[in-house]
């Protein structure tokens, strides 16, 4: 199960107890006006329209409660065989595998509309678009830091366990039900 962290958005000067956990690799914190993440990759947005669905999606940079973020807003519908909106990020340029075995999982700083969302991981073992390793989380209506350990990602359409040494992509999705998605990501990191 994912873990809520009660860490503040920024440490208080001189208060080492409020610092983020040691050993994190911050992939993107949206503070710089750069088009690429610390891994040299770019965020992408998709909806089920790539497969004939009709879910609506709008993605862009935003500032919520003083925090710069990437925000995904849309209406998810199952009409026409659809049912998703998605933010996706490759772990390495060119879709090459990234070795994250030194880390325990993914840490997200999220703001949402108290709805349930999915995180999907792709590895070098994924060969078909419906295959992934999946974990769910709720995005509260206040900035919340949460952790998704590798063990929480359940294989879907695969018989092999997650190989954190061969991560290819992470997707953050409004997934397979009728609802209004409103998910903001203020930071994504790998944690130890």
N, C-alpha and C positions, 0 to 999 in steps of 0.2 A: 504494500500500500504506500502511496506517496506520502511524503512527510512535510508538514508545514513548518517553516522556520520563522522564528520571531525576530529575525535580524532587521534592523532599520535599513532604510534606503541608503543612507550615507553615515559613516562613522562620525561621532562627535569628536572634535579635536581633543587630543590628549586622553581619550578613553579607549584603551586597547581592547577592552572587552566587547566593544561594538564593531570591531573590524570584521570583515567577511572571513569565513573559514580559510585557513592556510591551504595552499596547494591547489587552489581553483585555477582553471584556465578559462578566463572570460573570453568567450567567442565574440559576443557583441553586446554592447551596453547602450548603443544608439546615441551616445553623447557627441560623437564626432560626425561631421557631415561627410562621411566617406561612403562610397557605394559598396565597399567590400568589408567583410568581417575580418577578424584577426587571423582567420584561417585562409584568407585570400579568396573566399567564395561570396556569392551574392544570394540574397533572399529572392525567392520566386513565389508567385501566387497562382493558384489553380482553383478551378471549381469543376463540378461535374459536367459543365458544358463541353469539356474536352471529349466527353463520351456521350453527348446527346442529352444530358440533363438540363435543367433550367434554374438551378440555384443561382442566386445573385451574389456577387462579391465585389467589395471595394476595399483596397489596401492602400495605406500610406503612412508616412511619418506623422506623428502627433505628439502633443504634450498633455499628459493627464496628471493632475495634482502635482504639477511642477516637475514631472519625470518625462524625459524624452523616451519615445517608444515607437514601435511598429505596430499598427493597429489594423485588424481584419474585422470588417463588418459585413454581414450578409444575411440573406434569408435562405435557409437550407430547406429544400423540399425533396420528397421522394418521387415527384412527378417525372415522367419520361425515363424511369429507371435510374434516376440520380440519387443524390443524398449527401453531398459534401462540399465544403469550402476548405481551402488549405493554404497555409504558409509553409514553404519547404526550404531547406538549407542543406547543401552538400557539405560534407566534412572536409573534403579536399578538392582542389581544382580538378576539373576534368572527370569528376565522378569516381576518382580513385579511392580505394579503401584507406581509412584512417585508423591507426592503432591507438585505441583509448583504454587499453587494459590497465594502465596505471591509475585509472580513475574508477570511482564506484558507481557513477551515474551522471544524469543530467540535472542541472539546477536551473530553474526558471523563476524569473520575477514576472508575475502576471497580474493583470487587472482585467476584470470581465464583468459579466452580468449574472453572476451566480449560477451559471449553466455548466454542464459537464462537457468536457472536450477530450480529444484523444491526442496522444503523442505516438507516432508511428516511426519506427527505425527500420531502415533498409541496410543490409549488409551485403558483402560479396556473395552470400548464399542465396540472395533473393534474385530470382530469374523471371518472375512474372509480376505484373502490376498489382495483382490482388494479394500478393504475399507481403508480409511485414511482421515486425514484432511490435505489439501494441500495449499501451498503458493508458489508463484514463485518469483525469484529474478535473477538479472543479476550479473555475476561475472566479474568486470572490470579487465583490464590487469595491474592494480596497486593494491597494498594492500588497501582494502576498508573495513571499519567497517560498518555493517548494522544491523538494527533491524527488526525482524518480530514479530509484536504483535500478541497475541493469536487471536484477532479479524480478522486477515488476513487469518487465516487457515479455508478454506471452506470444509465442509463435502463432501466426495465423497463416495456414496454407503451407507450413513447413514442418518437417519432422526433426530438424536440428535445433539445438538451443542457440540462443543469442551468442555470437562471437564478437565481443567488444574490441577485438583486435582487427576487425574488418568492417568498421562502420562506414557507410557510404552516404546516407542522408537521414535527416530528421524532418518529419512533417508534423505540424500542429494543426488539427482539424476540428471543424464543426462537422459532426459525423452521424449519418444514417437515421435521422429523425427530423420531424418538422419543428423548426425553431428559428429564432433570430439569434445569430451569432454576433458577438461583440467581444473580441479577445485582443488585448494589448500585451505585447511582450516588451518589458523594460530591460531585460537582461537574459542572456542565455550563457551558461557556463558548464564545464565539466568539473565535478568535485571529487575529492579523494575520500 
